Amino acid sequence: MAGGSEALDSTTTIPPSHSCLRHQPSFLSELIALKCTFVSVCLAFSFVTLAITQAAEVRVPGFTAYMLPDADAAEIRERTGITRWDDPLQSVNWYGKFQTVGELQAKVEVRLAPDAQLRFKLSVCGQSHEATATGNGDKLSAIVDFGTFRVDSVGYKKFSLEAMNEDVKRIANIESLVLAGPAMEGAHFNLEERRNAASVHLAYASPATTDAEAFYCEVTAVEDPVATFYMACGWHRGYFGMQVNSPTERRIIFSVWDSGNEAVDRTNVDEKNRVKLMGKGEGVFSGDFGNEGTGGHSHLKYLWKTGDKQRFIVTAKPVEDTFTIFSGYWFHPDQQNWMLISSWKAPKEGGRLKGLHSFSENFGGENGHLPRKALYGNQWIRSSENRWTEVTAASFSHDPTGRTARFDRYMGVENGEFFLSHGGFTDGFTTFGEKFMRAATGKSPMDINLPAIHSSK
């Protein structure tokens, strides 16, 4: 999960992005925002002081690479680099962005079994060179020198390393890709262990006078890699969206945070600070979550379709002065009606919806090289007086990974809807805090007829 909150202005703070099992309570958002801002500034300073010049030799760690075509074809860890590469049909792949054309010298640091002699091929910019490495013992690295390549255009480039021998199990590990030469001037590579694409957010500029009883948003997935969470309706106390869990499993997720200050174990949360399940829809799983805040989690397993618009609405009903019941409803495409996912009574509230936002997250690093994109459109807020107000302005932000490690993250407007895109090592880039406007549709979601909440207790 990408950590850290990103303050967009004096009134709106985006909570961290989440996978279905990892969350962060809203009461910690400000503290985490300050901490992550400090860390990100330090990382940015380090990056500037180590800026690549044409004379520099840069080691791109093995632990930043991706296995293709099978992401699980080897074990990739910070301490050991790439190990357990046992399939010669798989390749090791690094990605970097180049600002300068010119010559590039490329080597790879490997450790082989003693006396092993293996041949490798490195490909980049349509050129491929082969070289042989000989094992020097378990604790000594061998340098595989692939010679000089030509970078003839700027932008992202892929470095693909293949093993030309069947016996790849004699590779102890791949330590690093070593690059030098004029083309390296201004080049950028991710040097951090985190291989996830940066998490990206959009914060909605809701009218200050609106008493938000409900927030409506539509989401259309354009790309659908596994380990993607497209979150439609986020607010200060929870979030609601859709997730790709595996090639055969997708989910609709609705979760609400507890009060209190427990970040790990929900058994440590006093009953008075716990959110309470008030009801849920047919087939919906509900339970607890912990580790990064605690609260109530729910999901419906449903194979929603990429390219089809999904409709979400979250509602807030204050009760008993200091409680609010938050409910998430999703329009079921097969049944063609609104379905309750779940409803939770949250303590230490009594108000309505604040800090409205959406986000997109890559919660697994094995495939952070794949592009993720979704359209977010037709946002509306309903007041307690049943008045609908359309939301047409939003601001872009990203997690700390997007500051110095990954620049392939951006936002825009497409076909009258906002979009968020991240991953894929594409050339899109949006400045943190940049504001966008979409054209108003003028068509409020008047067809909403929400089902009654029937207690699950």
Secondary structure, DSSP 8 states (H G I E B T S, - for coil): -----EE-SSS-EE----BTTB---GGGHHHHHHHHHHHHHHHHHHHHHT---TT--EEEEGGG-EEES-TTSSEEETTTEEE----TT-EEEEEEEES--EEEEEEEEEEE-TT-EEEEEEEETTEEEEEEEE---TT--EEEEEEEEEE-S-EEEEEEEEE-SS-GGGEEEEEEEEEESGGGTT-EE--SS--S---EEEEE---TT--EEEEEEEEEES---SSEEEEEEEETTEEEEEEEEETTEEEEEEEEE-SSS-SS-GGGS-GGGS-EEEEE-TT-EEEEEBSSS-EEEEEEE----TTSEEEEEEEEEEETTTEEEEEEEEEETTTTEEEEEEEEEEES--S---S-EEEEEE--GGGTTS-EEEEEEEEEEEETTS-EEEE-EEEEEE-THHHHT---EEEEEETTEEEEEE-TT-S-B--TT-EEE--------TT----------
